[in-house]
């Protein structure tokens, strides 16, 4: 290759680099970025009023048909440090669960196990980023919706999320810490089990100063639960649990993997 060809080759590379820089890095977006923005807008239309925007996002993201009768609840709380309330949205698809089993002729068997499946969801909306999270699927009994409560665990300036879900005659609690503006699953324990049977058991949650970090410890005590008769419907009845001071376990937060552990 002679000197003239080499100089032309270098010049051509410079022109190509200049064009690429100006098309992708000089206030413009690439074709891939533009397609990604359009795809996101198809799911989350930010031009809509907030209530309609939530409904649209839920139906498009989960894939709920327009004619499906589902239940949605909205909970507002401070879940990050921007001083503006954020939102947790729960979605319950009981009708879809029943219809899905009817189509496979398994309604009776499904009813016996409480239609257990992926029919309960929750979604986080961040006021800080003005965006929704992916749906958190909670496999459970759809006859009972998710119960959402909030507590200060990881910070005194914002709340964390407690998600209670049912499986037949038992109920469990999951703890999601709000770390980096994202619900981070950190712990799970049962609230009760065997409701309506002689082998009933129940527990209570309490919280104390962090043993190994600034995140509060989780303290599990035994509960005393009022039982129901086998003829009563545990999907309708409201549980009555009296907390005792009998310690079951105390869990501390491990910052390395963002999970709770017990030292004993």
C-alpha positions, 0 to 999 in steps of 0.5 A, spaced: 500 500 500 503 506 497 502 513 501 497 516 497 492 510 498 494 510 506 492 517 507 485 516 503 484 510 508 485 514 514 481 520 511 475 515 510 475 512 517 475 519 520 469 521 516 465 515 518 467 516 525 465 523 525 458 521 522 457 516 527 459 521 533 454 526 530 448 521 529 449 517 536 452 522 540 450 529 538 444 530 542 440 524 537 438 517 539 440 511 535 435 507 532 435 502 537 434 507 543 428 510 539 425 503 538 426 502 545 422 509 547 417 507 543 416 500 546 416 503 553 411 508 551 406 503 548 406 500 555 406 506 559 403 512 556 405 518 561 401 523 557 395 520 561 392 522 567 395 518 573 389 513 575 388 512 567 396 511 566 396 506 572 390 502 569 393 502 562 400 500 565 397 494 569 393 491 563 398 492 558 404 489 562 401 483 565 396 482 559 389 483 562 384 483 556 379 489 556 373 484 558 376 481 564 374 483 571 380 484 576 381 487 582 386 493 583 388 497 589 393 503 590 397 504 596 400 511 597 407 512 602 413 515 602 418 509 599 424 513 597 427 520 600 424 525 595 419 527 599 413 525 595 409 519 596 410 513 591 405 508 590 404 500 590 399 497 586 396 490 587 392 486 582 388 480 583 385 476 578 381 471 581 376 471 575 381 469 570 384 463 575 377 460 575 376 461 568 383 458 566 381 452 570 374 451 567 377 451 560 381 445 562 376 441 566 380 442 573 375 447 577 373 442 582 381 440 583 383 447 583 378 449 588 381 444 593 388 447 593 385 454 593 386 455 585 393 456 587 397 460 582 400 466 579 394 471 580 396 476 585 401 481 583 404 488 586 407 493 582 411 499 584 411 506 582 417 511 583 415 518 584 423 520 583 424 516 576 416 517 574 416 510 572 413 503 574 417 497 576 416 490 573 410 486 576 412 482 582 408 475 581 406 472 588 404 465 587 398 464 592 391 463 593 387 468 589 381 468 593 384 473 598 388 479 595 395 481 597 395 485 604 400 491 603 403 494 610 409 499 611 414 499 616 421 503 617 426 498 617 432 500 612 431 508 613 427 512 618 426 517 612 422 512 608 418 506 609 419 499 607 414 494 604 410 488 608 406 483 603 402 478 606 399 473 601 395 466 603 395 459 601 389 456 603 388 456 610 395 459 611 398 466 610 405 468 609 409 475 610 414 477 605 419 483 607 421 488 601 426 493 603 426 499 599 434 499 597 436 504 591 429 505 590 427 498 588 423 493 592 428 488 594 426 481 597 429 480 604 425 475 608 419 471 609 416 468 615 409 465 616 403 469 620 399 462 621 398 455 618 393 450 619 387 455 621 381 451 622 384 444 624 387 442 631 394 443 629 394 451 628 400 455 629 401 463 629 406 468 629 407 475 630 412 480 627 416 485 631 422 490 630 428 492 634 435 495 633 440 492 628 444 487 630 449 487 625 447 493 621 443 500 621 437 496 618 432 494 623 432 486 626 426 482 625 423 479 631 418 473 631 414 471 637 409 466 638 402 468 637 395 465 640 390 465 634 383 464 635 381 458 631 375 457 626 370 450 625 372 446 619 365 449 616 367 456 616 370 459 610 378 461 611 377 465 605 372 470 608 373 470 616 378 475 619 384 472 623 384 474 630 391 473 633 394 475 640 401 476 640 405 473 646 412 475 648 415 468 647 421 469 642 421 464 636 427 467 632 431 474 631 433 475 624 439 480 622 440 484 616 446 482 612 449 487 607 453 483 603 447 479 600 441 484 602 438 478 606 436 476 613 439 471 617 439 468 624 445 467 629 442 461 632 
